[in-house]
Amino acid sequence: MHIRDCNWMQIETYLKGDDRAVLPIGSTEQHAYLSLSVDAILAERVAIEAAAPLGVPVFPTVSYGISPYYMAFPGSVTIRTETLLAFVRDILDSLARVGFRRILVVNGHGGNNPVQAMAMDWMVEHPDCSVRFHNWWNAPKTWAKAKAIDPVASHASWLENFPWTRVANVAMPREQKPMIDVDRMKTMAPKAVRAFIGDGNYGGFYERSDEEMLAMWDIAVEETRDLMREGWR
């Protein structure tokens, strides 16, 4: 259940019988021909669909992340690492204060990975709490399905092209883009990054069939749901 559909009294009642919560985090950044909000859209949607049968509340998505390399692409936003970590830490503090003890952070943006280390430090201060950090797209079963569909998959390629991340009336290129040298890109300033990667796709086809994408999505939802159900300490 999405927290925006609840009032505080319903959450108080929920906490009498359960202590799980989900926090999606994403980014606002270039994704070639796809929405600038791809990472936030996907993190939120996989979290909500996974949590729905379990009745676990999903909190509003943190929609800005660490994306300094895309600052030459209009519409992209980056925040400092310390800003993101402080913001997520404050959210975790708030959740723990009212009684949430098992928190799944569903991440949609690779640049946000420092949150995982912060969460481990946070648990030292909150030994009665457990935080899981979940990169939904490269979790084992989801990534295996993606590689089975097409081993050439990357940022802003078909891997992130779902019906809900497309921009209306925008046609996709038909060719398979050669993979860029990501390690080389990481040494560049934003203007050089834009010149190097062109439209923003790191490599691969721009789209695949909806049938293939929805088959992968179903696995991602179930894999995310399994983390909510099982293995908490």
C-alpha positions in Angstrom: 0.0 0.0 0.0 1.3 3.5 -0.8 1.6 5.7 2.2 -0.2 8.5 0.3 -3.4 6.4 0.4 -3.2 6.0 4.2 -3.8 8.2 7.2 -1.6 8.2 10.4 -4.2 6.2 12.3 -4.1 3.4 9.8 -0.3 3.2 10.0 -0.5 3.2 13.8 -2.9 0.2 13.6 -0.6 -1.5 11.0 2.4 -1.1 13.4 0.6 -3.1 16.0 1.0 -6.2 13.9 3.9 -5.6 11.5 7.0 -3.5 11.4 8.0 -3.6 7.7 8.3 -0.6 5.3 9.6 0.1 1.9 11.5 3.2 0.7 12.1 3.5 -3.0 15.0 5.7 -4.2 15.9 6.8 -7.7 17.1 9.8 -9.7 16.2 12.4 -12.2 18.7 12.2 -15.0 19.0 11.6 -18.8 17.9 8.3 -20.1 18.3 9.0 -23.8 14.8 8.9 -25.4 13.1 7.7 -22.2 11.8 9.8 -19.3 14.2 11.7 -17.2 12.4 10.0 -14.2 13.1 6.4 -15.3 15.0 5.4 -12.1 12.3 6.9 -9.8 9.4 5.5 -11.8 10.8 2.0 -11.8 11.9 1.9 -8.2 8.5 3.1 -7.1 6.5 0.8 -9.3 8.4 -2.4 -8.5 8.1 -1.5 -4.8 4.4 -0.9 -4.9 3.6 -4.0 -7.0 5.8 -6.2 -4.8 4.4 -4.8 -1.5 0.7 -4.8 -2.5 -0.2 -8.4 -1.7 1.6 -8.2 1.6 0.0 -4.9 2.8 3.5 -3.4 3.5 3.5 0.4 3.3 5.6 2.0 0.6 6.9 5.5 1.4 7.3 8.3 -1.2 10.2 7.9 -3.6 13.4 9.8 -3.1 13.5 11.1 -6.7 16.9 12.8 -6.8 20.2 11.0 -6.6 23.9 11.2 -7.3 24.4 11.9 -11.0 27.2 14.5 -11.5 28.3 13.0 -14.8 25.0 13.9 -16.6 25.1 17.6 -15.8 25.6 18.6 -19.4 22.2 16.9 -20.2 19.4 19.4 -19.6 16.8 18.2 -17.1 19.3 16.0 -15.2 19.7 16.8 -11.5 22.4 15.7 -9.1 22.7 16.1 -5.3 25.8 15.7 -3.3 26.6 12.3 -1.8 26.5 13.7 1.7 23.1 15.3 1.0 21.5 12.0 -0.2 23.0 10.1 2.7 21.8 12.7 5.3 18.3 12.8 3.8 17.9 9.0 3.7 19.4 8.7 7.2 16.8 11.2 8.5 14.0 9.1 6.8 15.3 6.0 8.5 15.5 7.8 11.8 11.9 8.8 11.4 10.7 5.3 10.5 12.5 3.8 13.4 11.2 6.3 15.9 7.6 5.3 15.3 8.2 1.6 15.3 9.3 0.4 11.8 12.1 -2.2 12.3 12.5 -3.9 8.9 13.0 -1.5 6.1 13.6 -2.4 2.4 15.3 0.3 0.4 14.5 -0.4 -3.3 17.1 1.4 -5.4 16.7 2.3 -9.1 19.9 4.2 -9.7 23.5 2.7 -9.5 24.9 6.1 -8.4 23.0 5.8 -5.2 25.0 2.8 -4.0 26.7 4.8 -1.1 23.3 4.5 0.6 24.0 0.9 1.3 27.2 1.6 3.3 25.4 4.3 5.2 22.6 1.9 6.1 25.0 -0.5 7.5 26.5 2.2 9.7 23.0 3.3 10.7 22.2 -0.2 11.9 25.1 0.0 14.3 23.3 2.8 16.0 19.9 1.0 15.7 20.7 -2.7 16.5 17.0 -3.5 16.8 16.4 -2.5 13.1 17.3 -4.2 9.8 17.7 -2.4 6.5 18.0 -4.2 3.2 19.4 -2.4 0.1 18.0 -3.8 -3.1 19.1 -2.8 -6.7 16.0 -4.2 -8.3 17.4 -4.4 -11.8 20.5 -6.4 -11.1 19.2 -8.8 -8.5 20.2 -12.3 -9.4 17.0 -13.6 -11.0 16.1 -10.4 -12.7 19.5 -9.9 -14.1 19.7 -13.5 -15.3 16.4 -13.0 -17.2 17.7 -9.8 -18.7 20.9 -11.5 -19.9 18.8 -14.3 -21.4 16.7 -11.8 -23.3 19.7 -9.9 -24.6 23.3 -9.9 -23.1 23.9 -6.3 -24.4 22.0 -4.2 -21.9 22.9 -1.0 -20.3 21.8 2.5 -19.0 19.0 4.0 -21.2 18.9 1.0 -23.4 16.0 -1.5 -23.8 16.7 -2.7 -20.3 14.9 0.4 -19.0 12.3 0.8 -21.7 9.0 -0.2 -20.3 5.5 1.1 -21.3 5.6 3.3 -18.2 9.0 4.9 -18.8 8.5 5.9 -22.4 7.8 9.5 -23.5 4.7 10.0 -25.7 5.2 10.3 -29.4 8.9 9.6 -29.3 10.2 7.1 -31.8 13.2 4.9 -30.8 16.2 4.2 -33.0 16.1 0.7 -34.5 19.8 -0.1 -34.4 21.9 -1.7 -31.7 24.3 0.9 -30.3 27.9 -0.3 -29.6 28.8 -0.4 -25.9 30.7 2.6 -24.7 33.8 2.3 -22.5 32.2 3.1 -19.1 35.5 3.1 -17.2 36.8 5.8 -19.6 33.6 7.8 -19.2 34.1 7.9 -15.4 37.3 9.9 -15.9 35.5 12.7 -17.8 33.9 16.0 -16.9 30.2 16.4 -17.8 30.6 18.1 -21.2 33.1 15.4 -22.2 30.7 12.7 -21.1 27.9 14.1 -23.3 30.3 14.3 -26.3 31.4 10.7 -25.6 28.1 9.0 -25.1 25.9 10.9 -27.5 22.2 10.4 -26.9 22.8 8.8 -23.5 22.4 5.1 -24.2 25.5 3.3 -23.1 25.0 0.5 -25.6 22.5 -2.0 -26.9 19.1 -1.9 -28.6 16.8 0.9 -27.6 13.7 -1.3 -27.2 12.6 -4.9 -27.2 9.1 -6.4 -27.2 6.6 -5.7 -24.5 6.2 -9.4 -24.0 9.9 -9.7 -23.1 9.9 -6.7 -20.9 6.8 -7.7 -19.0 8.3 -11.2 -18.4 11.4 -9.6 -16.9 9.2 -7.2 -14.9 7.2 -10.1 -13.3 10.4 -11.7 -12.1 11.7 -8.4 -10.7 8.4 -7.9 -8.8 8.5 -11.4 -7.3 12.2 -11.1 -6.4 11.5 -7.8 -4.6 8.5 -9.3 -2.8 10.6 -12.3 -1.7 13.0 -9.8 0.1 10.0 -8.4 2.0 8.8 -11.8 3.0 11.9 -13.8 3.9 15.3 -13.7 5.6 14.9 -10.8 8.1 17.0 -11.2 11.2 
